[in-house]
Each structure stands twice: as structure tokens, then as C-alpha cells.
Amino acid sequence: MKKLFAFLGSTIGGYIGWYLGSPIGFMSAFVLSMLGTGLGIYAGYRAAQNYE
């Protein structure tokens, strides 16, 4: 279950980061997407721990 939640969190976090950074430029979108992915993985693992 942890891997599923981490995958969903990384997908959602990466999308949000890309959405926020794309008006600024490609590299900003990329960097914010990577940050969002990392935060999404963390949030997914935390959600899975609370779910169990």
C-alpha cells in the first residue's frame, strides 16, 4: 500500500509543481516538478502510515 500511495503522491505533486512553474519557464517547471514529486512521495508514505 505504501508504494501505491507514494506513486499517487509523486504523480500529483509533480503535476502541481509543473503547473506552478510552467508560466515562469521550462527549467522552473522542471525544478518545481521535482520538488513536488519529492514532497508527494513523502506525503504518500505518511498517508499510508496513517491509513494502516
N, C-alpha and C positions, 0 to 999 in steps of 0.2 A: 504494500500500500504506500510505503514511503516513496518509492520510485515513481509511482503514478502521480502522487501529489507534487513531487519535485518537478516532474515533466510538465505538468499543467502550470505550475507556478512559473517555471522558466519561460514557457511559451507566452503566458500572459504578461509577465514582467518585461520580456524582450519586446513584445509588441508595444507596450506602453512607452518604453524608453525610445523606441524608434519613432513613434508618433510624436513624442515631445521634442525630439531632436531634429526631425526632418525639416522643419521650417528654417532652421539655422544653417544646416548644410549636411553633407554626407558623413563627414567624419564625426560631427557632433551626434548625428543619429546613431552611428556605429558605437561610439563610446557609451552613450546613454542606453543603448540596447544591451550592451554587455553588462553594465551596472544593473539594469533592470532584470536581466537574466539571473545574475548572482543573487540579487535580493529575492527574486521569485523562487529560486531553489531553496534559499533559507526559509522563506515563508512557507513553502510547501512541506519541508521537513517538520517545521514547528506545528503546522496544521495536522500533519499525520500523527505526531506525538500526542496532540490533544484529542484526536479522533479515536485513538486506540484505547 
